[in-house]
Amino acid sequence: MIHIKEEAARCLFCEDAPCTKACQTGDTARAIRAIRFDNGNNAWRWLASCSDADLERAEQACIHYDRPIRIRELCKSLAADVSIQKEVSTEDVSLDIEFCGIHCENPFFLASSAVCTNYDMVARAFEAGWGGVFYKTICKQDIREVSPRFDAVKDGNSFAGFRNMEQLSENPYKVDFEILRHLKMDYPSKVVVASIMGQKEEEWIELAKMAEEVGCDAVELNFSCPQMRMTGMGSDVGQNPELVTFFTAFVKRNVKIPVIPKMTPNITHMNQPAMGAYFAGADAISAINTIKSITMSPESEVSGKQTLSGYSGRAVKPIALRFIYEMARSPIMKNVQFSGIGGIETWRDALDYIQLGCRNVQVCTSVMEYGYRIIDDMILGMKTYMKERGIKHLDALVGERLPNFLLPSDLDRETIVFPKFEHEHCMGCGRCYISCQDGGHQAIVFDKEARRPRLIGTKCVGCHLCRLVCPAGAITLAKRIRKR
């Protein structure tokens, strides 16, 4: 059997997919996309009606860079798993949630970025199923962008991390507010949030008032853009707790809609400016914006020069979760709600943020890479997960994992979990042995004749480096026992 997730990751996710057109009876492209975005247990529904001839035609039509996706083998692997062939009804599962007193049909929002810069883009996202938008940040300054403005750290044919030098909306600010007015009029059930950035008190107040006047549900204060060319804007503000407090207070005094400061990760302790925003009356906190970074690709040079700019994508998610956790566990900010941002590609990524206390999530980089269509698997995957757990309302998941976190000094240090070698799945590559020898505790020996690893229990400390490097998933967890 092939590794279905690895095979699905090879897919180019074509527009108007030729494989589906050739199949005729099913939707092979949709099934592969479901597998790629952690929704493999739902993939069978798009393949169940396909004959071998259908799948062969689909495979022959595959656009590829080395060899076609092995669609027939994917189907056989799915067919072998009886547990995923039964379609699960999720009609009684609700993704509705309240955020700052605003009803949201689901927690999935577009982040303030290049994915939401005009009416047509946001309208297409709403039609696709996104619950709301934090529209690209509006300011009164003349925004002039560079070219090229993007770069990526690749993992195969996908982004591991994404760097951008883009600033704020290039539209005249009055044009953007008219766009927001029409979006709210045409999509009243969707949540429309204006992201704004001023350079002084009067600008923050004027922009916030305009957001309220055109019918926006809330206003986000961008204290965090890492590549503003003007001083006193973006992360210059977010790193200064006093300015965060003052500007939040100015806006809160002048509008009635919820006010949501957006925090910068380019700081050691986010709680300091976040508390300033809380004491100034913030209704929620957005976090995080992009992380200041450098990539060295010559292709990303601007007239032969480079600069610091923002980093996003899968690589930043653990950092973002750390900041969300630290704010969510603060007893002082217990009444503040959170909107999570950073590295969200799948419903599982979104779930991680929700379980740490977020009531919605904002998505950017994965939309830039794969399009608005990823919302299908976010919604279906989250609903399926909730159905399997017997949870009907999303509220039940908010913050549920916060009690699991302790200080390092309070963790259990009296027990151990040994790695368990599943030899029937072992390929005999020896990666576990190499890593343990050179980066672990020399607790594995490797039989070169049989090409099989063996654990030396007296040396093993239970670090599980071997499990993490195993390409076959042949190393699992044994039962936790007390240390000798």
DRENVODREN-632068 format. One record per residue (C-alpha): residue number from 1; residue in three letters; x, y, z. Coordinates in Angstrom, 3 decimals, m for minus. Layout:
N
NODE   n res     east    north       up
NODE NUM ALA        X        Y        Z
...
This chain:
484
NODE   n res     east    north       up
NODE   1 MET    0.000    0.000    0.000
NODE   2 ILE    1.207    3.523   m0.757
NODE   3 HIS    1.414    6.276    1.845
NODE   4 ILE   m1.694    8.201    0.846
NODE   5 LYS   m0.747   11.533    2.444
NODE   6 GLU    2.653   11.570    0.774
NODE   7 GLU    1.098   10.716   m2.578
NODE   8 ALA   m1.614   13.355   m2.193
NODE   9 ALA    1.041   15.949   m1.323
NODE  10 ARG    2.547   15.427   m4.787
NODE  11 CYS   m0.665   16.664   m6.428
NODE  12 LEU   m0.450   20.044   m8.180
NODE  13 PHE   m4.101   20.855   m7.256
NODE  14 CYS   m4.853   22.037  m10.758
NODE  15 GLU   m7.491   24.535  m11.762
NODE  16 ASP  m10.376   22.787  m13.566
NODE  17 ALA   m8.677   19.479  m12.779
NODE  18 PRO   m8.249   17.235  m15.853
NODE  19 CYS   m8.307   14.089  m13.690
NODE  20 THR  m11.834   14.782  m12.480
NODE  21 LYS  m13.004   15.593  m16.003
NODE  22 ALA  m11.566   12.322  m17.278
NODE  23 CYS  m13.036   10.277  m14.424
NODE  24 GLN  m16.623   11.351  m15.247
NODE  25 THR  m18.299    9.403  m12.396
NODE  26 GLY  m16.439   10.825   m9.371
NODE  27 ASP  m14.289   13.745   m8.320
NODE  28 THR  m10.732   12.481   m7.991
NODE  29 ALA   m9.249   15.945   m7.521
NODE  30 ARG  m11.586   16.657   m4.620
NODE  31 ALA  m10.705   13.348   m2.970
NODE  32 ILE   m6.972   14.025   m3.268
NODE  33 ARG   m7.441   17.516   m1.865
NODE  34 ALA   m9.333   16.055    1.103
NODE  35 ILE   m6.418   13.725    1.850
NODE  36 ARG   m3.891   16.558    1.554
NODE  37 PHE   m5.791   18.762    3.994
NODE  38 ASP   m6.175   16.184    6.777
NODE  39 ASN   m9.630   15.069    5.699
NODE  40 GLY   m8.779   11.612    4.394
NODE  41 ASN  m11.615    9.969    6.288
NODE  42 ASN  m14.008   11.851    4.001
NODE  43 ALA  m12.154   11.242    0.727
NODE  44 TRP  m13.936    8.008   m0.132
NODE  45 ARG  m17.246    9.794   m0.830
NODE  46 TRP  m15.784   11.291   m4.038
NODE  47 LEU  m14.380    7.970   m5.270
NODE  48 ALA  m16.953    5.364   m4.267
NODE  49 SER  m18.759    5.435   m7.629
NODE  50 CYS  m15.596    5.237   m9.754
NODE  51 SER  m14.772    2.125  m11.770
NODE  52 ASP  m11.235    0.969  m12.524
NODE  53 ALA  m11.639    2.373  m16.025
NODE  54 ASP  m12.687    5.759  m14.613
NODE  55 LEU   m9.655    5.877  m12.345
NODE  56 GLU   m7.304    4.809  m15.135
NODE  57 ARG   m8.577    7.635  m17.337
NODE  58 ALA   m8.137   10.065  m14.446
NODE  59 GLU   m4.578    8.909  m13.883
NODE  60 GLN   m3.719    9.263  m17.552
NODE  61 ALA   m5.093   12.822  m17.545
NODE  62 CYS   m3.041   13.865  m14.509
NODE  63 ILE   m0.846   16.918  m15.004
NODE  64 HIS    2.457   16.136  m13.305
NODE  65 TYR    6.125   17.049  m13.138
NODE  66 ASP    7.612   13.531  m12.950
NODE  67 ARG    4.883   10.868  m12.864
NODE  68 PRO    1.099   10.888  m12.501
NODE  69 ILE   m0.527   10.690   m9.088
NODE  70 ARG   m1.234    6.999   m8.472
NODE  71 ILE   m4.968    7.532   m8.264
NODE  72 ARG   m5.873    3.855   m8.578
NODE  73 GLU   m3.558    2.895   m5.714
NODE  74 LEU   m4.908    5.766   m3.623
NODE  75 CYS   m8.390    4.418   m4.166
NODE  76 LYS   m7.324    0.876   m3.228
NODE  77 SER   m5.712    2.137   m0.024
NODE  78 LEU   m8.874    3.994    0.909
NODE  79 ALA  m11.028    0.999   m0.001
NODE  80 ALA   m8.951   m1.204    2.301
NODE  81 ASP   m9.877    0.942    5.278
NODE  82 VAL  m13.464   m0.039    6.051
NODE  83 SER  m13.729    2.607    8.765
NODE  84 ILE  m13.622    5.488    6.279
NODE  85 GLN  m16.079    4.153    3.723
NODE  86 LYS  m19.151    5.031    5.736
NODE  87 GLU  m20.242    8.617    5.197
NODE  88 VAL  m20.771   10.430    8.502
NODE  89 SER  m23.709   12.829    8.746
NODE  90 THR  m22.729   16.134   10.350
NODE  91 GLU  m26.099   17.886    9.996
NODE  92 ASP  m26.542   18.199   13.755
NODE  93 VAL  m23.058   19.728   14.248
NODE  94 SER  m22.833   23.520   14.379
NODE  95 LEU  m19.770   25.667   13.709
NODE  96 ASP  m21.657   28.809   14.754
NODE  97 ILE  m19.837   30.826   17.381
NODE  98 GLU  m20.062   34.249   19.030
NODE  99 PHE  m17.046   36.530   18.775
NODE 100 CYS  m17.200   39.873   20.600
NODE 101 GLY  m20.981   39.551   20.592
NODE 102 ILE  m20.992   39.027   16.809
NODE 103 HIS  m22.606   35.903   15.385
NODE 104 CYS  m20.216   33.987   13.102
NODE 105 GLU  m21.489   31.143   10.918
NODE 106 ASN  m18.084   29.475   11.277
NODE 107 PRO  m14.726   30.418   12.826
NODE 108 PHE  m12.801   30.627    9.530
NODE 109 PHE  m11.852   34.159    8.466
NODE 110 LEU   m9.554   35.665    5.858
NODE 111 ALA   m6.607   37.454    7.484
NODE 112 SER   m5.862   41.070    6.644
NODE 113 SER   m3.502   40.547    3.705
NODE 114 ALA   m3.192   40.089   m0.038
NODE 115 VAL   m6.041   37.541    0.001
NODE 116 CYS   m8.680   40.238    0.585
NODE 117 THR   m7.887   43.479   m1.233
NODE 118 ASN  m11.063   44.217   m3.200
NODE 119 TYR  m14.785   43.485   m3.402
NODE 120 ASP  m14.607   40.639   m5.929
NODE 121 MET  m12.020   38.686   m3.935
NODE 122 VAL  m13.920   38.844   m0.673
NODE 123 ALA  m17.247   38.120   m2.377
NODE 124 ARG  m15.771   34.954   m3.930
NODE 125 ALA  m14.462   33.895   m0.521
NODE 126 PHE  m17.867   34.458    1.071
NODE 127 GLU  m19.548   32.457   m1.688
NODE 128 ALA  m17.035   29.664   m1.073
NODE 129 GLY  m18.047   29.481    2.604
NODE 130 TRP  m15.654   31.652    4.636
NODE 131 GLY  m17.319   33.049    7.739
NODE 132 GLY  m15.766   36.515    7.668
NODE 133 VAL  m12.932   38.780    6.644
NODE 134 PHE  m10.395   41.012    8.319
NODE 135 TYR  m10.025   43.254    5.268
NODE 136 LYS   m6.554   44.344    4.172
NODE 137 THR   m5.328   47.148    6.418
NODE 138 ILE   m6.564   50.608    5.428
NODE 139 CYS   m4.464   53.723    6.002
NODE 140 LYS   m4.316   57.350    4.783
NODE 141 GLN   m0.745   57.125    3.540
NODE 142 ASP    0.281   56.571   m0.086
NODE 143 ILE    1.347   52.922   m0.269
NODE 144 ARG    3.909   52.068   m2.921
NODE 145 GLU    4.998   48.446   m3.035
NODE 146 VAL    8.209   46.807   m4.271
NODE 147 SER    8.713   44.083   m6.869
NODE 148 PRO    9.144   41.231   m6.287
NODE 149 ARG    7.515   41.282   m2.881
NODE 150 PHE    7.268   37.559   m2.019
NODE 151 ASP    9.686   34.719   m1.342
NODE 152 ALA    9.235   31.204    0.023
NODE 153 VAL   11.136   28.450    1.800
NODE 154 LYS    9.988   25.334   m0.034
NODE 155 ASP    9.174   21.867    1.277
NODE 156 GLY    8.887   19.822   m1.895
NODE 157 ASN    6.343   21.663   m4.016
NODE 158 SER    4.699   23.506   m1.109
NODE 159 PHE    5.590   26.369    1.217
NODE 160 ALA    7.215   25.548    4.549
NODE 161 GLY    7.464   29.280    5.181
NODE 162 PHE    6.513   32.393    3.234
NODE 163 ARG    8.161   35.812    3.316
NODE 164 ASN    6.437   38.964    2.135
NODE 165 MET    7.352   42.635    1.908
NODE 166 GLU    3.804   43.830    1.273
NODE 167 GLN    2.521   46.694    3.386
NODE 168 LEU   m1.083   47.937    3.480
NODE 169 SER   m3.928   48.458    1.018
NODE 170 GLU   m2.895   50.369   m2.081
NODE 171 ASN   m6.468   51.596   m2.631
NODE 172 PRO   m7.476   55.138   m1.599
NODE 173 TYR   m8.926   54.753    1.889
NODE 174 LYS  m12.353   56.091    0.904
NODE 175 VAL  m12.550   53.478   m1.859
NODE 176 ASP  m11.814   50.689    0.635
NODE 177 PHE  m14.542   51.832    2.998
NODE 178 GLU  m17.045   51.863    0.120
NODE 179 ILE  m15.979   48.304   m0.664
NODE 180 LEU  m16.654   47.329    2.941
NODE 181 ARG  m20.042   49.070    2.852
NODE 182 HIS  m21.103   47.059   m0.200
NODE 183 LEU  m19.743   43.791    1.201
NODE 184 LYS  m21.800   44.176    4.360
NODE 185 MET  m24.891   45.141    2.364
NODE 186 ASP  m24.557   42.203   m0.031
NODE 187 TYR  m23.475   39.635    2.583
NODE 188 PRO  m25.233   40.648    5.817
NODE 189 SER  m24.704   37.233    7.453
NODE 190 LYS  m20.914   37.405    6.995
NODE 191 VAL  m18.623   39.186    9.444
NODE 192 VAL  m16.796   42.191    7.981
NODE 193 VAL  m13.932   43.619   10.033
NODE 194 ALA  m11.997   46.708    8.934
NODE 195 SER   m8.292   46.537    9.722
NODE 196 ILE   m6.874   50.043   10.073
NODE 197 MET   m3.559   51.763   10.779
NODE 198 GLY   m2.997   55.396   11.659
NODE 199 GLN    0.156   57.390   12.234
NODE 200 LYS   m1.288   59.659   14.889
NODE 201 GLU   m4.307   59.863   17.171
NODE 202 GLU   m6.533   61.729   14.736
NODE 203 GLU   m5.981   59.192   11.968
NODE 204 TRP   m6.808   56.211   14.187
NODE 205 ILE  m10.045   57.868   15.280
NODE 206 GLU  m11.083   58.991   11.783
NODE 207 LEU  m10.511   55.569   10.223
NODE 208 ALA  m12.302   53.756   13.043
NODE 209 LYS  m15.310   56.066   12.748
NODE 210 MET  m15.457   55.494    9.009
NODE 211 ALA  m15.428   51.727    9.603
NODE 212 GLU  m18.381   52.058   11.946
NODE 213 GLU  m20.271   54.372    9.583
NODE 214 VAL  m20.104   51.931    6.649
NODE 215 GLY  m21.497   49.106    8.771
NODE 216 CYS  m18.418   47.073    9.687
NODE 217 ASP  m18.988   44.593   12.503
NODE 218 ALA  m15.691   45.437   14.232
NODE 219 VAL  m12.399   47.233   13.729
NODE 220 GLU   m8.933   45.689   13.990
NODE 221 LEU   m6.037   47.958   14.983
NODE 222 ASN   m2.897   46.902   13.111
NODE 223 PHE   m0.097   47.486   15.626
NODE 224 SER    2.085   44.846   14.028
NODE 225 CYS    3.045   45.138   10.338
NODE 226 PRO    6.838   44.499   10.332
NODE 227 GLN    7.765   46.257    7.081
NODE 228 MET    6.248   49.740    7.169
NODE 229 ARG    8.481   52.311    5.460
NODE 230 MET    7.040   55.107    7.639
NODE 231 THR    8.185   55.425   11.268
NODE 232 GLY    5.626   55.381   14.046
NODE 233 MET    3.469   52.757   12.329
NODE 234 GLY    3.005   48.979   12.419
NODE 235 SER    5.263   47.009   14.729
NODE 236 ASP    6.895   50.269   15.910
NODE 237 VAL    3.637   50.797   17.794
NODE 238 GLY    3.078   47.164   18.811
NODE 239 GLN    6.433   47.002   20.591
NODE 240 ASN    5.488   50.003   22.733
NODE 241 PRO    2.884   49.137   25.404
NODE 242 GLU    2.152   52.824   26.052
NODE 243 LEU    1.291   53.532   22.417
NODE 244 VAL   m0.836   50.387   22.221
NODE 245 THR   m2.731   51.520   25.309
NODE 246 PHE   m3.208   55.091   24.104
NODE 247 PHE   m4.296   54.307   20.544
NODE 248 THR   m6.655   51.548   21.710
NODE 249 ALA   m8.197   53.932   24.242
NODE 250 PHE   m8.592   56.682   21.627
NODE 251 VAL  m10.477   54.356   19.314
NODE 252 LYS  m12.615   52.796   22.073
NODE 253 ARG  m13.823   56.248   23.159
NODE 254 ASN  m14.995   57.082   19.670
NODE 255 VAL  m16.730   53.956   18.314
NODE 256 LYS  m19.282   51.507   19.644
NODE 257 ILE  m18.282   48.486   17.548
NODE 258 PRO  m15.787   45.974   18.999
NODE 259 VAL  m12.119   47.013   18.897
NODE 260 ILE   m9.488   44.308   18.225
NODE 261 PRO   m5.776   45.248   18.497
NODE 262 LYS   m3.449   43.051   16.436
NODE 263 MET   m0.229   42.148   18.230
NODE 264 THR    3.280   41.891   16.852
NODE 265 PRO    5.372   38.750   17.515
NODE 266 ASN    8.534   40.821   17.131
NODE 267 ILE    8.750   41.239   20.883
NODE 268 THR    9.779   39.035   23.810
NODE 269 HIS    6.670   39.451   25.978
NODE 270 MET    3.457   40.001   24.024
NODE 271 ASN    1.478   40.111   27.256
NODE 272 GLN    2.810   43.593   28.039
NODE 273 PRO    1.251   45.438   25.073
NODE 274 ALA   m1.729   43.056   25.151
NODE 275 MET   m2.459   44.030   28.748
NODE 276 GLY   m2.179   47.671   27.725
NODE 277 ALA   m4.841   47.030   25.099
NODE 278 TYR   m6.969   45.181   27.668
NODE 279 PHE   m6.843   48.010   30.178
NODE 280 ALA   m7.770   50.418   27.383
NODE 281 GLY  m10.950   48.413   26.770
NODE 282 ALA  m10.043   46.077   23.896
NODE 283 ASP  m12.777   43.565   23.148
NODE 284 ALA  m10.415   40.967   21.657
NODE 285 ILE   m6.799   40.441   20.614
NODE 286 SER   m5.561   39.248   17.206
NODE 287 ALA   m2.229   37.410   17.116
NODE 288 ILE    0.128   37.005   15.472
NODE 289 ASN    1.273   39.118   12.550
NODE 290 THR    4.321   38.045   10.538
NODE 291 ILE    7.758   37.548   12.092
NODE 292 LYS   10.679   39.688   10.974
NODE 293 SER   12.931   37.533    8.842
NODE 294 ILE   15.517   37.286    6.095
NODE 295 THR   15.676   34.899    3.147
NODE 296 MET   18.727   34.942    0.906
NODE 297 SER   17.223   34.045   m2.461
NODE 298 PRO   18.672   36.223   m5.240
NODE 299 GLU   15.297   36.041   m7.002
NODE 300 SER   13.723   38.032   m4.152
NODE 301 GLU   16.129   40.971   m4.493
NODE 302 VAL   14.679   44.398   m5.274
NODE 303 SER   17.032   46.113   m7.712
NODE 304 GLY   19.863   44.041   m6.283
NODE 305 LYS   19.056   44.815   m2.636
NODE 306 GLN   17.286   42.971    0.178
NODE 307 THR   15.698   43.844    3.515
NODE 308 LEU   13.983   42.474    6.621
NODE 309 SER   10.366   41.517    6.090
NODE 310 GLY    7.563   39.356    7.460
NODE 311 TYR    7.571   35.542    7.638
NODE 312 SER    4.411   33.412    7.762
NODE 313 GLY    3.197   29.923    6.868
NODE 314 ARG    3.491   26.533    8.566
NODE 315 ALA    6.845   27.354   10.137
NODE 316 VAL    5.449   30.096   12.383
NODE 317 LYS    2.496   28.180   13.854
NODE 318 PRO    4.286   26.895   17.011
NODE 319 ILE    5.476   30.429   17.753
NODE 320 ALA    1.999   31.848   17.272
NODE 321 LEU    0.467   29.195   19.528
NODE 322 ARG    2.980   30.082   22.238
NODE 323 PHE    1.848   33.723   22.226
NODE 324 ILE   m1.840   32.773   22.223
NODE 325 TYR   m1.268   30.397   25.132
NODE 326 GLU    0.590   32.982   27.219
NODE 327 MET   m2.173   35.535   26.754
NODE 328 ALA   m5.031   33.072   27.220
NODE 329 ARG   m3.643   31.784   30.536
NODE 330 SER   m3.243   35.292   31.961
NODE 331 PRO   m5.705   35.751   34.839
NODE 332 ILE   m5.735   39.486   34.162
NODE 333 MET   m6.980   39.113   30.579
NODE 334 LYS   m9.542   36.401   31.297
NODE 335 ASN  m12.378   38.436   29.753
NODE 336 VAL  m10.577   39.102   26.458
NODE 337 GLN  m11.361   36.981   23.407
NODE 338 PHE   m8.740   35.882   20.887
NODE 339 SER   m8.438   35.579   17.126
NODE 340 GLY   m5.610   33.238   16.142
NODE 341 ILE   m3.321   33.743   13.150
NODE 342 GLY   m0.234   31.920   11.872
NODE 343 GLY    0.423   28.814    9.773
NODE 344 ILE   m3.170   27.615    9.516
NODE 345 GLU   m3.574   25.245    6.551
NODE 346 THR   m5.996   22.614    7.770
NODE 347 TRP   m8.877   22.217   10.173
NODE 348 ARG   m6.455   20.544   12.607
NODE 349 ASP   m4.348   23.707   12.659
NODE 350 ALA   m7.464   25.735   13.372
NODE 351 LEU   m8.458   23.288   16.109
NODE 352 ASP   m5.133   23.841   17.884
NODE 353 TYR   m5.843   27.565   18.135
NODE 354 ILE   m9.432   27.033   19.239
NODE 355 GLN   m8.407   24.550   21.934
NODE 356 LEU   m6.008   27.182   23.313
NODE 357 GLY   m8.810   29.742   23.606
NODE 358 CYS   m9.395   31.367   20.183
NODE 359 ARG  m12.954   31.922   19.021
NODE 360 ASN  m11.959   32.353   15.409
NODE 361 VAL   m8.893   31.923   13.211
NODE 362 GLN   m7.512   34.010   10.367
NODE 363 VAL   m5.930   32.427    7.295
NODE 364 CYS   m3.599   33.968    4.730
NODE 365 THR   m0.596   32.016    3.417
NODE 366 SER   m2.420   28.764    2.650
NODE 367 VAL   m5.073   30.709    0.718
NODE 368 MET   m2.306   32.392   m1.282
NODE 369 GLU   m0.893   28.956   m2.091
NODE 370 TYR   m4.063   26.889   m2.608
NODE 371 GLY   m6.975   29.308   m2.958
NODE 372 TYR  m10.244   29.917   m1.129
NODE 373 ARG  m11.313   26.301   m1.838
NODE 374 ILE   m9.475   25.048    1.263
NODE 375 ILE  m12.499   26.207    3.264
NODE 376 ASP  m14.361   23.059    2.107
NODE 377 ASP  m12.034   20.758    4.028
NODE 378 MET  m11.757   23.108    6.992
NODE 379 ILE  m15.513   23.015    7.499
NODE 380 LEU  m15.989   19.316    6.711
NODE 381 GLY  m12.977   18.225    8.743
NODE 382 MET  m13.948   20.233   11.816
NODE 383 LYS  m17.536   19.008   11.678
NODE 384 THR  m16.431   15.390   11.275
NODE 385 TYR  m14.059   15.705   14.234
NODE 386 MET  m16.814   17.173   16.397
NODE 387 LYS  m19.264   14.468   15.315
NODE 388 GLU  m16.779   11.734   16.211
NODE 389 ARG  m16.347   13.266   19.670
NODE 390 GLY  m20.072   13.777   20.180
NODE 391 ILE  m19.706   17.577   20.302
NODE 392 LYS  m22.505   19.607   18.727
NODE 393 HIS  m21.349   23.165   19.376
NODE 394 LEU  m17.941   24.704   18.703
NODE 395 ASP  m17.990   26.565   22.027
NODE 396 ALA  m17.216   23.286   23.775
NODE 397 LEU  m13.758   23.218   22.173
NODE 398 VAL  m12.703   26.766   23.059
NODE 399 GLY   m9.800   26.638   25.524
NODE 400 GLU  m10.320   22.976   26.419
NODE 401 ARG   m6.606   22.138   26.306
NODE 402 LEU   m5.350   25.051   28.388
NODE 403 PRO   m5.496   22.999   31.633
NODE 404 ASN   m3.097   20.457   30.057
NODE 405 PHE   m0.232   22.938   30.093
NODE 406 LEU    2.159   23.182   33.041
NODE 407 LEU    5.443   24.896   33.760
NODE 408 PRO    8.471   22.747   32.798
NODE 409 SER    9.272   22.377   36.495
NODE 410 ASP    5.853   20.800   37.140
NODE 411 LEU    5.976   18.099   34.452
NODE 412 ASP    6.117   14.406   35.390
NODE 413 ARG    9.770   13.356   35.539
NODE 414 GLU    9.256   10.004   37.286
NODE 415 THR    7.911    7.988   34.347
NODE 416 ILE    9.095    7.061   30.866
NODE 417 VAL    7.559    6.058   27.524
NODE 418 PHE    9.785    3.794   25.459
NODE 419 PRO    9.577    3.701   21.665
NODE 420 LYS    7.885    0.598   20.281
NODE 421 PHE    9.265   m0.892   17.058
NODE 422 GLU    6.583   m2.209   14.664
NODE 423 HIS    8.839   m4.478   12.592
NODE 424 GLU    6.109   m5.411   10.115
NODE 425 HIS    6.116   m1.775    8.938
NODE 426 CYS    9.889   m1.227    9.130
NODE 427 MET   11.604   m0.636    5.772
NODE 428 GLY   15.076   m1.292    7.139
NODE 429 CYS   16.522    2.102    6.253
NODE 430 GLY   18.354    2.550    9.569
NODE 431 ARG   17.462    6.206   10.008
NODE 432 CYS   16.471    5.614   13.628
NODE 433 TYR   19.872    4.041   14.339
NODE 434 ILE   21.819    6.894   12.717
NODE 435 SER   19.919    9.610   14.582
NODE 436 CYS   20.157    7.822   17.907
NODE 437 GLN   23.892    7.232   17.459
NODE 438 ASP   24.747   10.775   16.443
NODE 439 GLY   22.012   12.854   18.069
NODE 440 GLY   20.594   10.691   20.848
NODE 441 HIS   21.812    8.247   23.500
NODE 442 GLN   23.203    5.342   21.439
NODE 443 ALA   20.258    3.198   22.523
NODE 444 ILE   19.641    1.456   19.191
NODE 445 VAL   21.675   m1.287   17.516
NODE 446 PHE   21.175   m2.122   13.849
NODE 447 ASP   21.333   m5.664   12.459
NODE 448 LYS   22.839   m5.093    9.006
NODE 449 GLU   21.996   m8.575    7.797
NODE 450 ALA   18.328   m8.509    8.717
NODE 451 ARG   18.198   m4.712    8.358
NODE 452 ARG   16.291   m4.347   11.590
NODE 453 PRO   16.817   m1.974   14.559
NODE 454 ARG   16.720   m3.158   18.169
NODE 455 LEU   16.293   m1.039   21.291
NODE 456 ILE   18.715   m1.168   24.222
NODE 457 GLY   16.322   m0.427   27.058
NODE 458 THR   19.014    0.311   29.624
NODE 459 LYS   20.332    3.183   27.495
NODE 460 CYS   17.050    4.566   26.165
NODE 461 VAL   15.851    7.780   27.845
NODE 462 GLY   12.549    7.947   25.966
NODE 463 CYS   13.405   11.081   23.947
NODE 464 HIS   11.643    9.683   20.822
NODE 465 LEU   14.004   11.177   18.257
NODE 466 CYS   13.901    7.766   16.540
NODE 467 ARG   10.112    7.931   16.181
NODE 468 LEU   10.255   11.413   14.707
NODE 469 VAL   12.810   10.557   12.011
NODE 470 CYS   11.210    7.236   10.983
NODE 471 PRO    9.872    7.714    7.429
NODE 472 ALA    7.605    4.669    7.614
NODE 473 GLY    5.764    5.389   10.856
NODE 474 ALA    7.105    2.088   12.152
NODE 475 ILE    7.956    3.408   15.624
NODE 476 THR    5.106    4.109   18.037
NODE 477 LEU    4.600    4.702   21.762
NODE 478 ALA    4.782    1.955   24.330
NODE 479 LYS    2.897    2.145   27.640
NODE 480 ARG    4.102    4.800   30.113
NODE 481 ILE    5.843    3.164   33.099
NODE 482 ARG    7.716    4.340   36.178
NODE 483 LYS   11.437    4.862   35.814
NODE 484 ARG   13.649    2.275   37.517
